[in-house]
Amino acid sequence: MKPVPPMVRIRVLLPPGLPSYPDGRGDVLVLWCLAFSAGQGMYVSRHRFMRLARLCSREQTTDPILAEFAVTLMTIGSPFVHERRGSKRLTPCKLGSCVASNGTAGLDRRQTSRHASGGEHILSKHLSPGDLMDRIAPSSIKGQTRVGSSMQIRTYEEVDPREVFRLTMLTFGWRLTPDLVRHFLRRDPATVPGYAFYAVETGHVMAQAVPMLMNVRLTTGVEQVGGVAGVCSLPSVWGRGYARRLMTHTHGFFREQGVGLSTLTTSRNIRGYRIYRRMGYVDLARLPLGVRSLSPRTTRPAGVGFRKVRRDDLPRLQTFFAQYVRGHLGWTERDPRRLACSAAWDSHVLDRYRMVMRNGRPVGYVHRSSGGWTHGAEVVVSEETIVPVKEDFRATVRALEAKAKGPFAAVDATGSRRDQGWYRSLGYRLDDSLPATVMALPLDGRRPKDAPRLFGGPQGKFVMHATDWF
């Protein structure tokens, strides 16, 4: 008798509109996956199967989106089935249970299903999410080892700093040294004890997540939220679940601190964005890029100029910022100690800022990318223009345009409808969103879909500027 290639047939309950993958094949035995209101049958490849399984291995099963788990699984080519190529759907099991074929899952109770007459057997037992992934998920998928039970989560003080330096240099080009960590722990109010969480296996650091605590303004008032920064893993272990496990651990840490929202900044064109979406994170607001053509005769308005920002200017910058974001939501509660902390470590941080002077009087400030002030720019890019008075704002933008060498200018606009209107009145087109995005995940029972309104995204009141990016 010719062996039948192993293949898994599963039925997953999904919302309408999500894609299915009818071409996938695999020999995985168990799926623990999300179930929603609408059902749809599909074949899932081994790679996509593990991505789903990792998504559903979270310990926190009380999240609103985890309304119900359901799995239908049939394995073709098992010791019990050698001649059948078709498969029938099993009745989906309920929250907290699973079904598996064969005996390789290590379960201790065999139960014959209602399809036993067709030569098909399953094993079932109630398991927690952690037990399920540890005892059932296969140890390797397409040559890649999944996160094993030997993985440990440690803080910065508990790992080899050389391993962390190697990780951050490989992923970000970021020189994270013990001196810098001590500086953050001593002076940055957003830094938490231990600095960061690290996934360690076989004595080596595999991944990192840096938790932070900060205040934001929501429709319900000022609230402390968690921020997740510096999420990365070694390129050699991408896709194996290390970063996801660290994210789950970080969420648990936030809950212990009484924090009800986790936030992060990322880009929609990197692989991590898809992972965050599957974990339940949602985008808070559209952050458009403004572009306009410049006239060769563009001149700087009379009386408007820029000067370098000094450390004794930091309180004045904070005052301008508070005036500018009044009436808005999101990252409006800037702690002045954070910028002072960065400037104390690296004096070049302040080189990105310029005080806006009009008729010899400071009226605001501008933040540009590193080198934008000293070397000029073919395209004027202003990441943060904080000038509270509209007429001063307009004059500031025109003065920035006059410094351009090329025929175009670009500005990063916020989610504020007021800011966007000011830029449009100056001739900027703000049709397309930047890849950069701010995301949030409720941890206290609030619905993820309500997060944008909490932060003022749909209302056009959301703000987050370059200084607050993490």
N, C-alpha and C positions, 0 to 999 in steps of 0.2 A: 504494500500500500504506500503510495506516494505521500510524504509528509505535507501537511497543509501549513503554509506560512502563518506565523502568529499575527493576529490582528485584533484590535480592540474596537468594539462597537459601543459607543456610549450615547446616552441621551442627556442633554444638559438643558435645564430651564434657563432661558436668557430673555432679556427684553427684546422687543421687535427691533430690527434694524442692525443688530450686531452680525458680523460676518461669520460664516461657517467655513470649514476647511475640508471639503469632500475628498481631497486627494491624500490625506494623511494616513499613514500606517504605523503601527507600533506594537510592542509586546509588553507594555506597562500593564500592571494588574489592577491598580486601584486609582480612582479619582475621587478627591474630596473637593467639591466645587460649589460655587454660589448657585443659588436657585432663585429665580424671580417669578414673574407672573406668566410670561409667555413661553411655551415650549417649542423646542426645535431640535431635530436629530442631526448629528454630524459625526464624521470621523475626525479624529485628532491625531496629528503626528506626535511622535515621542517628545520632540522639542517643545511643541506648543502644549502638550499634555503636562509636562513638568512646570511650565510657566503658570498654567492654571493651578496646579497642585501647590506650588509655592505661594501663590496668591491666597489660597484658601487654608494655609497652614497656620494662620494667625491664632494666637491663644485667646484673643478677645472675641468671643462669639456673641456678644451682646450688642455689637454695632447695629445701627438701623438697617444697613444694607445687607447684613447677614440674617435676613428674615427666615430663610429656610435653606437647608442643604438637600441636594438630591442627586442621585447617581443611578444610571442604568448602565451596566457593564456586561459585555459578553466577550469571552476570549475564544478565538478560533484556533485550533491546533494544540489545545491543552491535552494532558493525558486522558481526560474524560471524553474529548471530542476529537475524532480523527477524520471523520468522513463528511462532516457538515460544513458547508461554506456559508450558508445563510445564518442569520442571527435574529432573535426576537428580543423585544424590549422587556426588561424586568420592571416590576413596579418600583418606582423611585423610593429609596429609603429616606427616613425623616432626619431631622436635626440630631446630630450626635451619633449617627450610625454609618456604616459603610458596608459595601459588598465587594468580595474579591473572588477570583477564580483560582483554582489549584490550591495546593497546600503551602506554597512558598511564602505566603504572607505571614506565617508564623502564628496564626490564630488557633485557638484550642477547641473550637466547637464547630462541627460541620452541620450545616442545615441544608436539606434538599429543597430546592425551589419548586415552584409550580411547573417549571419547565423540565423537571427531572426526566420525564418520559421521553424527552428528546435527547437524552444523553448529556445534559448540561447540569453541572453542579456548581454551587457557590458556597463560600464561607462567609459568615457574618458575625460581628460582635460589636458591642458599643465601645467606642474609643474616643478619647479626647483628641483635639486637633494635633497636639504635640506628639502623643503616642502614635497617632496614625502615620505622621510623616516619619517618625523614627523607626517604626516597625514594618511599614508596608512600602513606602516609596522606594523605588529601586536605587541601588547605590551608584549606578552609572548610567548615563544617557548619552549615546553617541560619543563615548570615550571621555565624557566629563563627569567628574565625581560631584555629587550633590553635597550640600552642607551636612556634615556628619554629626553624630551625637558628641564627638570629642571637641567640637568647637566651643570656645569659651569667650565670654565678653568681659573685657578689662578696660580700665581707665588708663589715662596717659601715664600715671605714676607706676602702673603695674606692667608696663611693656618696655621693650628695648627701644629707646629713642632713635637709634640708628635705623631700626625697621620702619618707624613712622616717617623719618626723614626720607627714606627710600620710597615709601608709598606716595607721599605728597609730591615728591619731585617727579616721579613717573607719571602721575595723573594730572597735576596742576602746574608743575614747575614751581612749586611753592616750597620755600626753605623753612620748614617748621622745625625749629630747634628748641631745646629745653629752655634757653634764655627767653625766647619769644613766648613760650607757654607760660612761664613764670610771670612775665610782664602782663599778659592778658589776665591771669588769675588775680594779680595784684591790683590792676587799674581798670579793667573793662567791666562795667556793671552787668553786662549781659552774659558774661562767662560763668559757668556753673562749676562747682567743685569737681575736680577730676578732669576737667577740661573737655574730654571727648571719650567716646566709646569705641573700642576696637574689637574686631573679630579676630581671634587668635586660634590657630589650629596647627598642631605639630610644632609648637613653639614659634611660629611665624605670624606676623601681622598680615591679615588678608584684606581688611576693609576698615573704613573709618566713618563715623558720623559725629558731628560736633553739635551738641544741644545748646541752646541759648534761651534766655528768658528776657522778655521785653514787654513794654506797654504799648498798646495801640488804642485808638478810639473807634468804637463800634457804635451802631445805632442805639445800643443799650448802655453806652457809657464807656469809660476807660476800663480796659481789662488787660490783665497780664496773659500773654500767649507764649507758646513755645516756638522757637525757630530752629530748624535743622539746617546746618551749614556743613560744607566740606565733605559731603557724602561721596565716597569713592571706594574703589576696590582695585586690586592689582589687575592689569589687563589679562594676565594668564588665568584668572579665575572669574572673568566676566560671565554672567549668566548662571552662576551656581548658587545664588541665593544669599551670599554673605551680607551684601548691603541691605537686602530686604529684612533679614533677621535683625540687623542693627537698627533699622527704622522701627521695627516692632518693639524692640527693647526701649528705644528712645520714647516712643509713645507711652509705654508703661511708666517711664521715669516722669514724663509730664503729668500723668494722672496722679502719681504720688505727690507731686508738688501742688496739686489742686488746679492744674491748668486744663482748660476745656477745649483749646484749639491748638493745633500744630500747623505751622506755616513754613514755607520754604520759597526760595527763589531759584529758578532754573531756566532752561531754554527749551522751546518746543522741538528743536531739531537735534536733540541728543537722545540716546537710548533711555536715560533715566526718566525722561518725561513720561514715557509709556508706563513705566513701573509705578510712578507716583499716581497716575490716573487709575491704574488697576487697584491700587491700595485705597482709593476713594478720594484722593485729593482733587480739588476743582480749581479752575482758574478764577481769580477774583475780579479781574477787569481787563478790558482791552487797552493795551499800551501802544498807541500809534507812533509812527515815525513821520515827522513833517519834513517835506522837501519843497524847495522853490528855486526857480532860476534867478540869477543875479544879473543886474545890469552892469556893463563895464564902467558905468559912471557912478556906481554906488559910493557914497561918501559918508564919513562918520558925522553924526549930528553934532552941532556945536555944543561945547560944554560937557560932553560925555567922555569919560576915560576910565581906565582900569589901573589899579595898583595891586601889588602883592599883598597877600594876607599874612599878618603876623600872629603869633600866639596870643598877644593881648587883644586881637580882634575877635577871638572866638566867642566871647559873650555877645558881641554885636551881631555876629552871624546868627546866633541862636535867637536873638530878638527879631531879626528880619524874618527868620523861618517861622517863628510863632505867629507873626502878623500875616504872613503869606498864606498859611494853611488854615487860618481861622475859618470855622464853618465846614471843614472837610473831615473825612474819615480815613481810617487806615493808619499809616505811620506818621502821625502828627505829633506824637508824644516823644520827640527825640530827646535822649539823655545827652546833655552836652559833654559828659565825661567820656563818651565813646570816641568822638573826634579828637579830644585832647589826648586820649590814650594812644591812638594811632599816630598823632603828631609827635608825641613824646618818644615813641620808638623809632620813627622814621620822619625826619624833618622835611623830606621831599613830598610827603603827603600834602602839605599846604601849598606846594607848587601848582597843584591842580585848581586852586581857588584864586579868584580875583575879586577884590572889592570894587563895586561899581560906584564911580564918582560922577556927580552931576553938579557943575558949577562949584566944584570944590567940596561938595557935601556927599557923604556916603548915602546911597539910596537902596542898596541891596548887594547881592554877590552872585557870582557865576562859577559853576564847576565845569571844567573841561577835562578830557582825558589827558593822561600823562604825556607831556611833550607838546600838547596843543597850543600852549602859550609861547614856548620858547622857539619852536620851529615853524610856527604857522601851520596852515592846513589847506589842502586843495579843496576840501569840503569842510565848512564850519560845522562842527558838531558840539552842541551844548547839551550836556547830560542833565544839568540842573541850573535853571535860571530863576533865582529867588529875588524878585523885585516887587514889593507889595503894591505900589501905585501903578495903575495901568499906563499912564503916559511915560513914566520912567521905564517901565517894562518895554514898551515899544521902542523907545530910544536906545535901550540896552541891546535889543536884538539887532537894530540897524547898525549899531557900532560893531557888533560881532561880525555882521555880514561884510562890513567895510574892511575887515582884516583878512578876508578870504582871498586866496590866489586864483581860485578856479571859478567856473561859471555857475556853480550850484551851492546851495546851503542846506544843511540838514539839522534837525533838532529832535531830541527825544521828548515827546510830550507825555504827560501823565494821564491817569484816568479821569482827571478833573475836567468836567465840561466847560468850566470857566477858562482854564488854561488852553484847551483846544480852541475855544472861540477866539481868544486873544491871538493865537498863532494863525488861525484862518484869516483874521482881519488884516494880518500882515502879508497875506498872499501864500501861505503854506498849504500844501495839500496833505491831508492826514487820512488817507484811505486805507492803508495797510498796517497791520499790527506788527510790532517788533517780535522777533523770536523769543526775547526775554519775557518771562511771565512770573507772576506771584501766585502761589497756590496755598490752599488751606484745607485742613481736614478736621472736622469736629470730633472730639474725643469724649464728650459728655452726653451723648444722646441727641444732640441737635442734628438736623438733617444736612448732609453735605450740600444739597442743592440750595439751601438757605444761606450758605456762607457768603456768596457774593453780595447779597443784600445787606448782611450784617456789616460788611466792610464798605458799603456805599458804591459798589461797582455799577449796578443797573441805574442808580440814581445820579451817576456822573459826579460823585463826590470823593471817589477813591484817589488817594495820593500815596506814592512811594517814590522817593528821589534817590539819586545815585549815592548820596552819603549814607542812606539807610539800607542799601543793598547788602545782603549777607550770603 
